[in-house]
Amino acid sequence: MIEFIRSLVQRLEQQISHQYVLKAFLINSNIRCIPVGLDWFCDLELLMRSQLDSRNIVFTIVSQTEPYHSSVANRLKQDIAEQIFQLEERKPIVHVTHKDIPVSGAWTIIPLLRPLINKHKNSDVRWILFIEPHTAVRCENLIKALAAADRKKEIMWIGYPLRDSEPTIIHHFKFYEELEEEGGFVYPHFASGFAMRLELIDKLINQIESGERHLEADFSIDPAFELAQLVYGEKDSPGPLLTPDLSFCVISGDSCATYPRQFDICGSPMPEDSIFFAVKTWSGFHSTRARVVKKTWGKYVTHLQFFSDKADPSLPAINTGVPNTKTGHCEKTMTILKQAVKIVENLPKVKWIVLADDDTILGIQRLREILTCYRGGYDVTVIAERYGYGYGKKISGGKGYSYPTGGGGTALSVGAAVALSSCPCSTLDQPDDMALGACAARRNITITHSPLFHQARPQDYPREVLARDRPASFHRLSAPPGRVYSTWFQRDDLAIRGTGRDEL
C-alpha cells in the first residue's frame, strides 16, 4: 500500500515538477498528508479522488434511431473520444443509448438506470454524464468540474439549474412550496447535460425496485424534471436536490464544460409547396381560431386545408362526417389523415403532411428549415414533440410507448401518413395523439422527437429552454390572438418570397 501511495505521489511530482508546488497542491486539495523523510503518507481515498479522470466518467448520449439524430450522436461520440485521447491518451466510455442500451423509453432516463448500474458498478466509474446529441462537451473543463464536485461528498448530482416560477401543465402542475425559502425546486437543463454519482443512481434504482420510491406520473413529458422529482421524493424523507453548477452552460463560453448547440439546417429550406397542412377545427371556431390561422401562418403556405364537422368554402373547410367531441378527437383525426392522404395523391410535389390544431401556432420558415434534415416522401418519418405513457410504471411491464403531442403540430412524411391512416380508434373521443403513438409502436414506427415543437404556451417553459434555438411551434392562443405568432415567427416568415397572401 505504501508503495502504491508513493507511486501516486511520484506521478504528481512528475506532472508538477517541484516538491513545494506538490505540497501546496496537496494542502489546497484538502488532502491530509504527513512527510516522513523523503516519503509522503496521505489519506488514500482523498488522494485517489483528486485524480479524477475519464476512467471515472461514463458519457451517456441519449440518442434516437432516426438517421439524422443518430449521425449527430455518432459525431458527438467521436468528438469526445478525440478530446479524451488528446488529454489522456486513452479511450473514454461513451454510450450511444439507441445502440448500446436499447431499452424502451430510454429518453425518459429512468429505464437507463439499472442497465448503467449493471455495466459499471464495482468499476472505476464514479460519475454518469447524461447529454443530448446536440450537447457540446469540452472534456477538459468537464473533468475539472466533476473533480471539484467529487471532492465534496455531499454533492450527488450537478447541472445547470432550472426553476418554475409557478405550477405549469408541462410539469403536471407540481410545485414544491416547502422549498421556496431555499430557492425553490431545481431540475437540470437537459440540453446542457447533467452528471450523477454512480452511488446516487445505485441507491435510487434500489429504492424504485423495492417500492420505497414511487413513479407517480403515468405520463413522461419533461424527463429531467421527472427525474429530479424521483430523486427528491417526499418532503418527509427528501433525497438530494440538484447542485447548481454554472460550468454546465446555456450558451457557449470559455469556462463552459457543456452547452447546447443549435440544430443544423441540412440544405436549402424545404419548398413550402411540398408541405400539406391539415388543420383540425369545428364549426364553432370557423370565425375565430380558423381565421387567426389564416391571418398568421396560413398566409405563407400553398396547401392549407381545414377539416371540420361542417363544410365552409371560405376557409376552405371539408366536412369530415365525424361529429365533434369535447375531448380526444381520435375518430376525427384518423379521418383527417385518410382524407389528407387521398388529397396529396394528386399533389406529386408534396412530401410532408403536417397535422395541426386550430390553435397551433407554427413558424413556417423554421419548419421548412427543420424538415431539410429528415427523410420525407415515401420514407416513414414522424416528427413532433414527444411525450410518453407508461414507461415508469411497474404495472405496465415495460410496455410504455411514445406519442406525438398534437397541439404543437405533427409532421408526417407521406409514407408515414399512409402507414398510420388505417390506425383504429377504440372510441370517438379517445385521445388522438396517444392513439397514433400506440398504433405507431405496434407497427414499429418510431416517433422522432424535436424540442423545437412545443405543446404548450411560451410562458409555460423556462426562458433558458426557449433560448437554446429558434422554435418551430407553440400551442394554445393567448390574448390578443396572434401575439405569439407575431413575437416568435412573423419576422422569419416575412422572408418567404411570393407566398404571402392577404386572405382577410
Protein Blocks (a to p, Z undefined) as FASTA:
>chain_A
ZZmmmmmmmmmmmmnopaklmmmmmmmnopacddehjbccddfklmmmmmgcfklpccdd
dddfbfklmmmmmmmmmmmmmmmmmmnopacddddfklmmccehklnommmmmmmmmmmg
oiabfbdcdddfklccdfklmmmmmmmmmmmmklmbgcdddddfbdcfkloopacfklmm
nnpaadddfknopaddfklmmmmmmmmmnomaccfblbdfblmlmmmmmmnmpaklccdd
ddddfkbcfbdcfklmbdcdddddebdcddfklpccdddddfklmmmmmmmmmmmmmmmc
fbdcdddfbdcfklpccdehiacdfehjlmmmmmmmmmmmmmmmmmmkbmbdcdddfkbc
cdfklmmmmmmmpcehjbccdddddddehklpmklnopaccdddfknopaddfklmmmmm
mpccfbfklcfklmmmmmmmmnopacdddfkbcfbdfklpcfklmmmpccfbdehiadde
hklmmmmmmmmmmmpghkaccfZZ
